[in-house]
Amino acid sequence: MRKILAMMLAAAMLAGCAAPALQRGCKAEPFDGFLPRYMSDRQFALERTVFPLESLEAAEERKTLVTREQFAASALLADVIKTDHLSTKQLATPGGMEVNVFRPDSDSLIYFYRFRQQDGCWYLWQFEDSSL
């Protein structure tokens, strides 16, 4: 449980401060094409994460900021999902997309990765650990 949190805290915590260097020309990039690459390509994930990344821990009502360096040192999301046998679900939200990562048949492990588009490109801007 803490493995994913540490990965995502180090991987994707934004406090709404610094914006990423915007890539031009995404032309309304489809989320379904973006996500698999984001989950498995470290350099791409670094380019498409807003730093500092905001990380929320719901149980402790705490917000942490994850740096680029912390994120770079964490496991790739695809590796964590595969290693820990987790499932995912995508939800459209006002202004973005949310990826819910969870352990099937359990409510004790729940993570939310929140993405939004800027200039047609998708960026991770917030991670939330809602685990019990």
N, C-alpha and C positions, 0 to 999 in steps of 0.2 A: 504494500500500500504506500509506504513512504518512498519506495523506489520510484514510482511514477510521479509522486509529488515533487521529489527532489529533481527528477528529470525535467518536469515541466516548470518548476520554479526556476531552475537554472536554464530552462529552455525558453520559457515564454511568460515573462512577467512584465506587464506594462502599467505604469502609473499614470498614463495619459500625458506624459511629459514629451519626450523626444519622438519625433516622427521619423520613420525610416526614409532612406533615400528612395524616392519614388522612381519606379521604372515606368517609362512612357510606352504607350502602344499596346497595352493588354487588350484593349477593345472589348470590354465587358467579358473578361475571362470566365469561362464556365467553372463553377466550383468543383464539379465532378472530375474535371481534368486537372485542376490545381491540387486537390487534396492528396491523391496518391503520391505525387512528386514531393509535396511538402513533408509527408510522413516518412519518406525514405531517402531523401537527398539533403544531407546536412547543410551544404553551402546554400542551396535554394531556401531551406528553412530559415537560415540566418538572415538571408536577404529579405525574406517575407515575414519577419517578426518585428513588431514595434518594440524598441527598447527605450527605457527599462520596461520589461513586461510586467504587467500587474498580475499578481497571484493572490487569490483569495482562499482563505481556509475558513469555510462556513462554520464548522464545529467550534473553532476557537475565536471566531469573529475577528480575524486578523488579515491584514493585507501586507504583502511583501513585494518588493521589487526585484526582479531577476535581471541581471546584467547579460550582455552579449557573451561574455566569457563564461558565466555560469551555464547559460543555455548551450553553448558550444561543447561544454564538457559533459552534458547529459546524454542519455541514450536517445536514439531516434524513436519517435512515436510508434512507427511500424514494428520495430524490434520489441518494444515493451508490450504491445498488444499481442504479438506472436508468442513471446516468452511466457507471459502471464495468462495466456488463453482468455483474453478479454474480447468483448464485443463492442461495436460502435453503432451509433444511430445519428443521422443528420437531421437537423431541424432548421427550417427557415425562421428567422427572427426579424423584427423590425430593424432594418438597417444592416442585416448581415446573415451569417450562418453560424450554427452552433453544432459542434460535434460532441456527442455524449459518449464517453468511454466508460464501460462498466463490466463488472463480473456478472455473467448470466446467472439467473436464479438467486440473486443476492442484492440487497440494498445497502450493503456495508461498504461498497467500493464504487464511487461515482465521481467522475471528473467531467468538467465542461471546458471545451476549447472554443473560444469565441473569435470569429473572424469577421472582418468588414472589408469592403472594397474601397480603394483609393485610386483614382485615375484608372478605373477598370481592372486593377490588380487586387488580388486577395491578400490580406495580412492578418496574422494572429495578433490580437491586441490584449487578450485577457485569458487567464486560466483560473478555473475554480475547482477546488477540492471540496466536494459536498459529502464525502464519506462519513459514515457514522463512527 
